[in-house]
């Protein structure tokens, strides 16, 4: 037999007694739940962090006798809540008009009224006909039932660092055109946007993009290892297939976005995705190649033709070994193997004897190994 533990009573009425409606509920950056009521009241829920019941507290009422009889809200990348609302419903009018728009700051418990889409302060519609969703570029999309015009709301401030995904690496699955991306926070810290009890507009999942120049290409993502939010340092994985039209022989910026908050870019070469080379997959799946962000070392020019130069830093006296290896791990060129003192170094590599393709410049010190992808044309 299942046993249920009763939580505390909510200190304010959230549902109205006529249409039995309430507004949206969202998970805030500080871990509390924020609930918007149909009758203009709001409430906070603070979980205990264990199996014990949490605690409820009344939040600030919506100004100007407004409520949310079934309406949306979106937690924007800056952590503030964007929502629509209407006059509080009555027994004679369950869904009154007009609709107004507010931002709510949970840090200060304050509301800021904003203009309606298209201008003015209100739209002559009930708020249940409105919808919001967080977009990958950090803006919020607004729409209305039966309306073919869409509006974009751009929040101020900067995205929350706590909700920022981090990419560790991308690896090809052997024998396929599928790639696996590994990192953390791929689902963000909330579901993004929510509605009273009808629409589903959550975006707590990884949206994968490649950027080349001014063009953006979206990959198809699938098989996420989790749909949970606020996973901290727990490893997240997502599988992707490459978007059509991805340019070849160019540098690409790979990003993962959750709820409009985007990771730092991971720079990759499109030539590494050439479908003719399953060797890439075998090498990468073996863990031999780990593409990392913010590398201390660089290889330039890359792509290379006759020669390239590896620039690297040595933190202290150590033995440094530099090799060029193919994607099977076979050493093609022994570049360096000597003791070096602390400092910055550059070493030219003759690539004229290498066939066109992808190679790895491997830098080995007493502190570890660094792999840098090198494209030879």
PLY file of the C-alpha trace (Angstrom):
ply
format ascii 1.0
element vertex 377
property float x
property float y
property float z
element edge 376
property int vertex1
property int vertex2
end_header
0.00 0.00 0.00
1.32 3.45 -0.89
1.61 5.97 1.90
1.16 9.66 1.16
2.46 12.41 3.40
0.28 15.51 3.55
2.09 18.79 3.00
1.17 22.08 4.66
-1.81 24.12 3.52
-1.16 26.83 0.95
-1.56 30.17 2.78
-3.50 31.88 -0.03
-6.19 30.79 -2.49
-4.72 30.06 -5.93
-7.75 28.48 -7.65
-10.89 30.49 -8.29
-14.19 28.86 -7.20
-16.00 29.49 -10.49
-13.92 28.31 -13.40
-11.64 26.28 -11.08
-8.66 27.85 -12.83
-5.19 28.85 -11.68
-2.10 30.28 -13.32
1.39 29.07 -14.10
3.98 27.63 -11.71
7.73 27.80 -12.22
10.91 26.59 -10.55
12.99 29.64 -9.61
16.79 29.93 -9.78
16.98 29.76 -5.96
15.19 26.39 -5.88
11.78 27.62 -4.74
8.58 27.11 -6.65
6.59 30.20 -7.60
2.83 29.80 -8.12
0.59 32.42 -9.73
-3.07 32.24 -8.76
-6.28 33.00 -10.60
-7.42 35.33 -7.81
-4.33 37.53 -7.93
-2.48 35.83 -5.08
0.90 34.13 -5.43
2.75 31.62 -3.29
6.28 30.32 -2.80
7.08 26.69 -2.03
10.46 25.89 -0.50
11.35 22.17 -0.65
13.07 20.65 2.37
15.74 18.91 0.32
14.76 15.50 1.72
11.61 13.40 2.11
10.12 15.78 4.68
7.44 18.24 3.55
8.58 21.67 2.45
7.11 25.00 3.47
4.68 27.42 1.84
4.71 31.22 2.08
2.51 33.86 0.52
4.05 35.85 -2.29
3.15 39.39 -3.35
-0.26 39.89 -4.98
-0.34 40.91 -8.63
-0.92 44.69 -8.84
-4.06 46.40 -10.12
-6.48 43.60 -9.08
-5.09 41.25 -11.74
-5.05 37.45 -11.75
-4.19 34.47 -13.94
-7.30 32.43 -14.77
-5.37 29.96 -16.92
-2.42 31.80 -18.51
1.29 31.44 -19.29
4.51 32.57 -17.66
8.14 32.23 -18.73
11.29 32.35 -16.66
13.62 34.40 -18.82
17.41 33.84 -19.01
17.91 36.66 -16.47
15.75 34.80 -13.92
12.81 37.21 -14.02
9.28 35.98 -14.78
7.34 37.31 -17.77
3.58 36.68 -17.61
0.18 37.77 -18.88
-2.85 38.37 -16.66
-6.36 39.84 -16.63
-8.80 41.28 -14.12
-9.63 38.80 -11.37
-12.47 36.49 -12.53
-15.95 36.61 -11.04
-18.93 34.26 -10.94
-20.35 36.16 -13.91
-17.18 36.28 -15.99
-14.68 33.47 -15.60
-12.31 34.83 -18.25
-12.45 38.65 -18.22
-10.66 41.08 -20.49
-8.37 42.92 -21.17
-4.97 41.22 -20.79
-2.03 43.02 -19.19
1.66 42.09 -19.04
4.21 42.13 -16.22
7.73 41.16 -15.27
8.21 39.74 -11.77
11.55 39.92 -9.93
11.67 37.18 -7.29
14.77 38.74 -5.68
12.93 41.95 -4.80
9.31 40.67 -4.80
8.38 43.45 -7.23
6.33 43.69 -10.42
7.06 45.89 -13.41
4.26 46.53 -15.86
5.34 46.38 -19.51
3.71 47.33 -22.78
1.46 44.88 -24.55
2.59 43.26 -27.80
1.85 45.70 -30.59
1.81 48.74 -28.27
-0.33 50.12 -25.46
-0.73 48.53 -22.04
-3.41 45.93 -22.77
-4.91 43.70 -25.43
-8.68 43.19 -25.55
-8.53 39.42 -25.08
-8.77 37.01 -22.13
-5.35 35.97 -20.89
-5.99 32.25 -21.42
-5.60 32.78 -25.18
-1.93 33.86 -24.80
1.15 31.65 -24.95
4.87 32.10 -24.19
7.98 30.04 -24.91
11.71 30.60 -24.34
13.66 30.70 -27.61
17.25 29.51 -28.10
18.55 33.05 -28.62
17.42 34.17 -25.15
14.24 35.96 -26.24
10.64 34.93 -25.51
8.08 34.17 -28.23
4.51 35.42 -27.63
1.48 34.18 -29.52
-2.31 34.21 -29.25
-4.88 31.62 -30.23
-6.23 32.35 -33.70
-3.65 35.05 -34.40
-1.11 34.64 -37.20
1.14 37.42 -35.87
3.88 36.51 -33.40
5.85 38.84 -31.14
9.34 38.66 -29.62
10.15 39.95 -26.14
13.81 40.69 -25.37
14.75 40.62 -21.67
17.37 42.88 -20.15
20.41 41.87 -18.14
22.61 38.81 -18.62
21.80 35.08 -18.57
22.15 33.26 -15.27
25.47 31.44 -15.01
23.80 28.75 -12.87
21.63 27.80 -15.86
24.43 27.76 -18.43
25.13 24.41 -20.12
28.76 23.31 -20.42
30.11 21.16 -23.26
32.90 18.71 -22.52
33.29 16.91 -25.84
31.65 15.61 -28.99
32.29 12.08 -30.23
31.17 10.14 -33.26
29.29 6.85 -32.82
31.16 4.17 -34.76
29.61 3.12 -38.07
26.91 5.81 -38.01
26.33 9.46 -38.84
25.35 10.09 -35.21
27.37 12.08 -32.69
27.31 12.13 -28.89
27.82 15.37 -26.94
28.79 15.18 -23.27
28.69 17.93 -20.67
26.62 19.31 -17.80
23.41 21.34 -17.28
22.03 20.40 -20.71
18.45 20.73 -19.37
18.94 23.98 -17.48
17.59 24.83 -14.03
13.85 25.05 -14.80
11.35 24.03 -17.45
11.51 27.53 -18.92
7.86 28.38 -19.54
4.60 26.97 -18.19
0.83 27.39 -18.47
-2.08 27.09 -16.08
-3.33 23.62 -17.05
-3.44 23.27 -20.84
-0.46 24.07 -23.04
2.97 22.51 -22.84
5.88 24.84 -23.68
8.73 23.52 -21.54
12.22 23.76 -23.03
14.29 21.87 -20.44
16.18 19.88 -23.04
19.33 20.50 -25.11
18.97 22.49 -28.33
22.14 21.99 -30.38
23.34 24.60 -32.87
26.29 25.07 -35.19
27.28 28.60 -36.23
29.47 29.42 -39.23
29.90 33.08 -39.98
26.46 34.63 -39.74
24.58 31.38 -40.42
23.04 29.12 -37.76
22.31 25.40 -38.27
20.17 23.36 -35.86
20.95 19.71 -35.27
18.33 17.08 -34.44
18.86 15.97 -30.83
17.54 12.77 -29.27
18.16 10.14 -26.56
18.90 12.60 -23.76
20.13 10.67 -20.76
17.91 12.76 -18.45
15.09 15.27 -18.54
15.81 16.40 -14.99
16.73 20.01 -14.23
19.22 21.47 -11.75
21.52 18.46 -12.16
24.63 20.41 -11.18
27.83 18.57 -12.07
26.05 15.33 -13.05
27.05 14.26 -16.56
24.55 14.89 -19.34
24.65 13.33 -22.79
22.71 13.99 -25.96
22.91 12.38 -29.41
22.59 14.43 -32.57
22.47 14.10 -36.33
24.09 16.85 -38.33
21.85 19.54 -39.84
21.55 19.56 -43.64
23.60 22.14 -45.49
26.37 22.29 -42.90
29.33 23.89 -44.72
32.46 21.83 -45.29
36.10 22.70 -44.63
35.33 25.48 -42.20
35.44 26.24 -38.50
32.15 25.75 -36.66
31.01 26.97 -33.25
28.99 24.27 -31.48
26.65 25.34 -28.66
24.02 23.74 -26.44
21.08 25.84 -25.23
18.49 25.17 -22.51
15.66 27.62 -21.81
17.37 30.34 -23.82
20.70 30.11 -21.94
23.55 29.10 -24.24
26.84 27.37 -23.46
30.21 28.77 -24.40
31.02 27.66 -27.96
33.11 24.60 -28.67
35.11 25.17 -31.85
35.27 22.20 -34.22
36.30 21.70 -37.83
33.52 20.56 -40.17
35.99 18.26 -41.94
36.00 16.08 -38.82
32.40 15.12 -39.59
33.24 13.67 -43.03
30.99 10.59 -43.35
33.64 8.68 -45.29
35.88 8.29 -42.25
34.56 5.78 -39.72
38.07 5.78 -38.28
37.12 9.02 -36.55
34.35 7.19 -34.77
36.50 4.31 -33.54
39.19 6.65 -32.29
36.82 9.02 -30.57
34.72 6.33 -28.93
37.86 4.79 -27.48
38.34 8.03 -25.58
41.52 8.83 -27.46
40.31 12.23 -28.60
38.82 14.65 -26.10
37.97 18.04 -27.58
38.19 20.65 -24.83
37.24 24.27 -24.53
39.58 27.09 -23.51
42.68 25.16 -24.52
45.98 26.67 -23.37
47.60 25.55 -26.62
46.81 26.49 -30.20
47.75 25.18 -33.64
47.91 27.67 -36.51
47.26 27.82 -39.39
44.52 25.24 -39.07
43.64 23.98 -41.70
47.30 23.63 -42.73
49.05 22.89 -46.04
52.87 22.97 -46.01
53.40 23.64 -42.32
51.72 24.62 -39.08
52.89 25.88 -35.69
51.94 24.65 -32.25
52.08 27.25 -29.49
51.97 26.01 -25.90
52.73 27.04 -22.34
54.82 25.17 -19.75
53.89 25.84 -16.11
57.14 24.51 -14.66
60.17 22.36 -15.42
58.84 19.28 -17.19
59.46 16.91 -20.05
57.39 17.76 -23.11
56.56 15.33 -25.89
54.74 16.51 -29.01
53.57 14.09 -31.68
51.31 14.16 -34.71
49.15 11.02 -34.74
46.51 9.73 -37.10
42.99 8.84 -36.04
44.05 5.28 -35.22
46.54 6.68 -32.72
49.56 5.81 -34.89
52.46 8.25 -34.55
53.12 9.96 -37.88
55.59 12.68 -36.81
57.73 12.92 -33.66
57.85 16.68 -33.25
59.57 17.10 -29.89
60.72 15.17 -26.83
62.79 17.29 -24.42
62.90 18.92 -21.01
61.62 22.49 -20.93
61.50 25.21 -18.30
58.52 27.39 -17.47
57.49 29.67 -20.34
55.74 30.03 -23.70
56.99 28.02 -26.66
56.31 27.71 -30.39
57.27 24.77 -32.56
56.82 24.56 -36.31
55.61 21.27 -37.82
56.26 20.27 -41.43
52.95 18.95 -42.78
53.92 18.79 -46.47
54.36 15.01 -46.31
50.95 14.39 -44.77
47.98 13.39 -46.85
44.83 15.48 -46.70
42.71 14.61 -43.69
42.32 14.97 -39.94
45.19 14.43 -37.51
45.82 14.99 -33.83
48.62 17.13 -32.39
49.28 15.46 -29.03
51.10 17.39 -26.29
52.21 15.24 -23.35
53.62 16.68 -20.13
53.95 15.41 -16.58
50.60 17.08 -15.84
48.64 15.27 -18.55
47.86 15.01 -22.25
46.29 17.57 -24.54
44.88 16.67 -27.97
44.35 19.33 -30.65
42.63 18.50 -33.90
44.60 19.42 -37.03
43.11 19.53 -40.49
45.57 19.12 -43.38
44.40 20.15 -46.86
0 1
1 2
2 3
3 4
4 5
5 6
6 7
7 8
8 9
9 10
10 11
11 12
12 13
13 14
14 15
15 16
16 17
17 18
18 19
19 20
20 21
21 22
22 23
23 24
24 25
25 26
26 27
27 28
28 29
29 30
30 31
31 32
32 33
33 34
34 35
35 36
36 37
37 38
38 39
39 40
40 41
41 42
42 43
43 44
44 45
45 46
46 47
47 48
48 49
49 50
50 51
51 52
52 53
53 54
54 55
55 56
56 57
57 58
58 59
59 60
60 61
61 62
62 63
63 64
64 65
65 66
66 67
67 68
68 69
69 70
70 71
71 72
72 73
73 74
74 75
75 76
76 77
77 78
78 79
79 80
80 81
81 82
82 83
83 84
84 85
85 86
86 87
87 88
88 89
89 90
90 91
91 92
92 93
93 94
94 95
95 96
96 97
97 98
98 99
99 100
100 101
101 102
102 103
103 104
104 105
105 106
106 107
107 108
108 109
109 110
110 111
111 112
112 113
113 114
114 115
115 116
116 117
117 118
118 119
119 120
120 121
121 122
122 123
123 124
124 125
125 126
126 127
127 128
128 129
129 130
130 131
131 132
132 133
133 134
134 135
135 136
136 137
137 138
138 139
139 140
140 141
141 142
142 143
143 144
144 145
145 146
146 147
147 148
148 149
149 150
150 151
151 152
152 153
153 154
154 155
155 156
156 157
157 158
158 159
159 160
160 161
161 162
162 163
163 164
164 165
165 166
166 167
167 168
168 169
169 170
170 171
171 172
172 173
173 174
174 175
175 176
176 177
177 178
178 179
179 180
180 181
181 182
182 183
183 184
184 185
185 186
186 187
187 188
188 189
189 190
190 191
191 192
192 193
193 194
194 195
195 196
196 197
197 198
198 199
199 200
200 201
201 202
202 203
203 204
204 205
205 206
206 207
207 208
208 209
209 210
210 211
211 212
212 213
213 214
214 215
215 216
216 217
217 218
218 219
219 220
220 221
221 222
222 223
223 224
224 225
225 226
226 227
227 228
228 229
229 230
230 231
231 232
232 233
233 234
234 235
235 236
236 237
237 238
238 239
239 240
240 241
241 242
242 243
243 244
244 245
245 246
246 247
247 248
248 249
249 250
250 251
251 252
252 253
253 254
254 255
255 256
256 257
257 258
258 259
259 260
260 261
261 262
262 263
263 264
264 265
265 266
266 267
267 268
268 269
269 270
270 271
271 272
272 273
273 274
274 275
275 276
276 277
277 278
278 279
279 280
280 281
281 282
282 283
283 284
284 285
285 286
286 287
287 288
288 289
289 290
290 291
291 292
292 293
293 294
294 295
295 296
296 297
297 298
298 299
299 300
300 301
301 302
302 303
303 304
304 305
305 306
306 307
307 308
308 309
309 310
310 311
311 312
312 313
313 314
314 315
315 316
316 317
317 318
318 319
319 320
320 321
321 322
322 323
323 324
324 325
325 326
326 327
327 328
328 329
329 330
330 331
331 332
332 333
333 334
334 335
335 336
336 337
337 338
338 339
339 340
340 341
341 342
342 343
343 344
344 345
345 346
346 347
347 348
348 349
349 350
350 351
351 352
352 353
353 354
354 355
355 356
356 357
357 358
358 359
359 360
360 361
361 362
362 363
363 364
364 365
365 366
366 367
367 368
368 369
369 370
370 371
371 372
372 373
373 374
374 375
375 376
